[in-house]
């Protein structure tokens, strides 16, 4: 819409000022004229408990398949962490009818790609490729769901264990600022809380994982009655149903009981201030508050609050810390809501020669201003327009739609929750965002970690130098 408006405006005005004014107005006008489209789908369940979601989109001859397992690091036990992520790797190591290395090779030969990911709550595996590759995708996914254990041995486990250990070395142990999460999580969440350890697990637990432990984890959580298969794209529904029944139907229902983790109440009685030395050049500060569950009453308002305060170059803290006062290299804030709990995190890296206490003073000033005076309608409209654009842009991609259907199904019980999800943001008001912010941050204890260059602990924030959020 913007180019259509700008062209005539430039010609009439004879200068760019008129065009820029119209562009600014377009960016701060709510984009609510069109109702959010749904994602038409069919959902059914096989006798073995496997959920199946189908969405037909014939716009291009592409199809996506997502295997969504309702298991994440939050389902692990203390002393046995890292299993969910370990299996993300093991599941690509071949199964009874798929030799090692052939999973990727056969998909790539068919013009398809694949990957997987793990977080606190779930593990997903996904393939995208030409429509005629759908039977192959489904057969491969079914073979590793039903017939992985017969080929699972210590050699395969040790190989993938070493891969994960190396991933941990690269992303945690030897990465600048890499140990922030595993330093913060056990302080933010009480011992035994499902989110009190990092998703990748500890090196000791990975080393201690025995073959029988890993097999039991697979038997319990990688059963069809703990999974959803979502197919989105260009396919014939009757053919897809027949393939799903043929390949997944014979897989027996899991016999091990699945007990969902219970999250104990989180109570921080005071600010906890931490310091960690690392091989880094610049100090970085992590402010972390306990948050809320996904889709809870204040979740959308806290997303908006985080965006307005420190997401993107037009956010308040980016403008003041990076542009105006040049105290920081970067700043970002996120509301990380999950199925059982959540956390909100503000991260800022100081510029060379700037002490974290100077950065903290400015953060304290800006946060207190937002909590006291609220956000503007213009700021909220920017967030709402961005959220709408992001959600609708995802509808152009069948892989994105497959994930969204699986995600909504697990978190809300309704695969097509897009319109309701978007409505959470479009119904927000500046007052609602301010109320959520005050309830979440005003006087609320937090975990504050400063990661400093080795030998420079004097740079770290302390309880005495930390500003108060009122």
NORVENBEL-V28805 format. One record per residue. RES is the residue in three letters. D_LAST is the distance of its C-alpha to the last C-alpha in Angstrom with 1 decimal. Layout:
res = [RES,RES]
d_last = [D_LAST,D_LAST]
This chain:
res = [UNK,UNK,UNK,UNK,UNK,UNK,UNK,UNK,UNK,UNK,UNK,UNK,UNK,UNK,UNK,UNK,UNK,UNK,UNK,UNK,UNK,UNK,UNK,UNK,UNK,UNK,UNK,UNK,UNK,UNK,UNK,UNK,UNK,UNK,UNK,UNK,UNK,UNK,UNK,UNK,UNK,UNK,UNK,UNK,UNK,UNK,UNK,UNK,UNK,UNK,UNK,UNK,UNK,UNK,UNK,UNK,UNK,UNK,UNK,UNK,UNK,UNK,UNK,UNK,UNK,UNK,UNK,UNK,UNK,UNK,UNK,UNK,UNK,UNK,UNK,UNK,UNK,UNK,UNK,UNK,UNK,UNK,UNK,UNK,UNK,UNK,UNK,UNK,UNK,UNK,UNK,UNK,UNK,UNK,UNK,UNK,UNK,UNK,UNK,UNK,UNK,UNK,UNK,UNK,UNK,UNK,UNK,UNK,UNK,UNK,UNK,UNK,UNK,UNK,UNK,UNK,UNK,UNK,UNK,UNK,UNK,UNK,UNK,UNK,UNK,UNK,UNK,UNK,UNK,UNK,UNK,UNK,UNK,UNK,UNK,UNK,UNK,UNK,UNK,UNK,UNK,UNK,UNK,UNK,UNK,UNK,UNK,UNK,UNK,UNK,UNK,UNK,UNK,UNK,UNK,UNK,UNK,UNK,UNK,UNK,UNK,UNK,UNK,UNK,UNK,UNK,UNK,UNK,UNK,UNK,UNK,UNK,UNK,UNK,UNK,UNK,UNK,UNK,UNK,UNK,UNK,UNK,UNK,UNK,UNK,UNK,UNK,UNK,UNK,UNK,UNK,UNK,UNK,UNK,UNK,UNK,UNK,UNK,UNK,UNK,UNK,UNK,UNK,UNK,UNK,UNK,UNK,UNK,UNK,UNK,UNK,UNK,UNK,UNK,UNK,UNK,UNK,UNK,UNK,UNK,UNK,UNK,UNK,UNK,UNK,UNK,UNK,UNK,UNK,UNK,UNK,UNK,UNK,UNK,UNK,UNK,UNK,UNK,UNK,UNK,UNK,UNK,UNK,UNK,UNK,UNK,UNK,UNK,UNK,UNK,UNK,UNK,UNK,UNK,UNK,UNK,UNK,UNK,UNK,UNK,UNK,UNK,UNK,UNK,UNK,UNK,UNK,UNK,UNK,UNK,UNK,UNK,UNK,UNK,UNK,UNK,UNK,UNK,UNK,UNK,UNK,UNK,UNK,UNK,UNK,UNK,UNK,UNK,UNK,UNK,UNK,UNK,UNK,UNK,UNK,UNK,UNK,UNK,UNK,UNK,UNK,UNK,UNK,UNK,UNK,UNK,UNK,UNK,UNK,UNK,UNK,UNK,UNK,UNK,UNK,UNK,UNK,UNK,UNK,UNK,UNK,UNK,UNK,UNK,UNK,UNK,UNK,UNK,UNK,UNK,UNK,UNK,UNK,UNK,UNK,UNK,UNK,UNK,UNK,UNK,UNK,UNK,UNK,UNK,UNK,UNK,UNK,UNK,UNK,UNK,UNK,UNK,UNK,UNK,UNK,UNK,UNK,UNK,UNK,UNK,UNK,UNK,UNK,UNK,UNK,UNK,UNK,UNK,UNK,UNK,UNK,UNK,UNK,UNK,UNK,UNK,UNK,UNK,UNK,UNK,UNK,UNK,UNK,UNK,UNK,UNK,UNK,UNK,UNK,UNK,UNK,UNK,UNK,UNK,UNK,UNK,UNK,UNK,UNK,UNK,UNK,UNK,UNK,UNK,UNK,UNK,UNK,UNK,UNK,UNK,UNK,UNK,UNK,UNK,UNK,UNK,UNK,UNK,UNK,UNK,UNK,UNK,UNK,UNK,UNK,UNK,UNK,UNK,UNK,UNK,UNK,UNK,UNK,UNK,UNK,UNK,UNK,UNK,UNK,UNK,UNK,UNK,UNK,UNK,UNK,UNK,UNK,UNK,UNK,UNK,UNK,UNK,UNK,UNK,UNK,UNK,UNK,UNK,UNK,UNK,UNK,UNK,UNK,UNK,UNK,UNK,UNK,UNK,UNK,UNK]
d_last = [42.3,40.9,44.3,46.2,44.1,44.0,47.7,49.0,46.1,46.9,50.6,50.1,47.6,49.5,46.3,43.3,40.8,41.7,41.4,38.0,36.8,38.2,36.7,33.2,33.8,35.0,32.0,29.6,31.9,31.2,34.0,34.6,38.2,39.7,39.0,38.0,41.2,41.7,43.1,46.4,47.1,49.2,48.0,50.3,50.7,53.6,55.3,53.8,50.2,49.4,47.4,48.7,47.1,49.2,48.3,51.1,50.5,53.7,52.4,53.3,55.4,52.5,51.2,48.3,48.2,45.1,45.4,42.1,41.9,39.4,38.7,36.1,34.8,32.9,36.4,37.4,37.6,36.3,39.2,40.4,37.7,38.5,41.3,39.9,39.6,42.9,44.6,43.3,45.8,48.5,48.9,50.4,53.0,55.7,56.9,60.3,61.6,59.5,60.4,57.8,56.8,58.4,55.2,54.0,57.5,58.7,55.6,55.8,59.6,58.8,56.3,53.2,50.1,47.8,44.8,42.2,38.6,36.7,33.1,31.5,33.1,36.3,39.1,40.9,44.1,45.3,48.3,49.0,52.5,55.5,56.3,59.5,57.5,55.9,58.4,58.0,54.2,54.5,57.2,55.3,52.2,54.3,56.2,53.2,51.7,55.0,57.0,54.8,55.3,59.1,58.6,55.5,56.6,55.3,56.3,54.1,51.2,51.6,51.7,48.5,46.8,47.6,46.4,43.0,42.8,43.6,40.9,38.4,39.7,39.3,35.9,34.2,36.2,37.5,34.9,32.5,29.0,30.9,29.7,26.0,26.2,28.3,26.1,22.8,24.3,25.7,22.4,20.3,23.0,25.1,28.7,31.0,28.4,30.3,27.7,27.4,30.1,30.8,33.1,35.8,36.1,36.9,40.1,41.4,41.1,42.8,45.6,46.0,46.3,49.9,51.9,52.1,48.3,47.9,50.7,49.2,45.8,47.8,49.8,46.8,44.6,46.9,49.0,49.5,47.9,44.6,44.9,44.9,47.2,46.2,48.8,47.9,50.2,53.9,55.9,58.2,56.4,59.6,60.4,56.8,57.0,60.4,59.1,56.0,58.3,60.9,58.5,55.7,57.7,59.6,56.5,56.3,53.2,51.2,52.2,49.3,46.6,43.2,40.4,37.0,34.3,31.8,28.2,27.0,23.6,20.8,18.5,16.3,15.6,13.9,13.3,16.8,17.8,21.2,23.7,26.9,29.8,31.6,34.4,32.2,32.2,28.5,25.3,23.2,19.6,18.8,15.2,16.1,14.3,16.6,17.5,19.9,23.7,25.6,26.3,23.9,22.4,19.2,20.9,22.1,18.8,17.1,20.1,19.6,15.9,17.0,20.0,18.3,15.8,18.4,21.7,24.6,25.5,24.1,20.6,17.9,17.4,21.2,22.0,19.9,20.3,23.9,25.6,24.2,23.1,25.0,22.8,23.2,26.2,24.4,21.2,20.9,18.6,20.1,19.7,22.4,23.3,26.5,28.8,27.5,23.9,21.7,19.2,17.0,17.6,16.7,19.6,20.3,23.5,23.6,26.6,29.4,28.7,24.9,22.9,20.0,17.8,18.5,17.5,14.3,13.3,14.2,12.4,9.1,10.1,11.4,8.7,6.2,9.6,10.6,7.8,8.5,12.2,13.2,16.1,19.6,22.7,24.3,21.8,22.1,25.9,26.1,24.5,26.7,29.8,29.2,28.8,31.9,33.9,33.0,34.0,37.2,38.2,38.3,41.0,43.4,43.6,45.3,43.6,40.2,41.4,42.8,39.5,37.6,40.1,39.9,36.1,35.7,38.5,36.8,33.3,34.3,38.0,38.8,40.1,39.8,36.2,35.6,35.6,33.2,30.9,30.9,30.4,27.0,25.8,28.0,26.7,23.1,21.6,18.7,17.2,17.8,16.1,12.9,13.1,13.8,10.9,8.3,10.6,10.9,7.8,4.6,5.2,8.5,11.0,12.9,16.1,16.3,19.9,21.5,25.1,27.0,30.7,33.0,33.1,30.0,27.4,26.4,24.6,22.1,18.5,18.1,15.7,16.1,15.6,12.7,9.6,6.1,3.8,0.0]
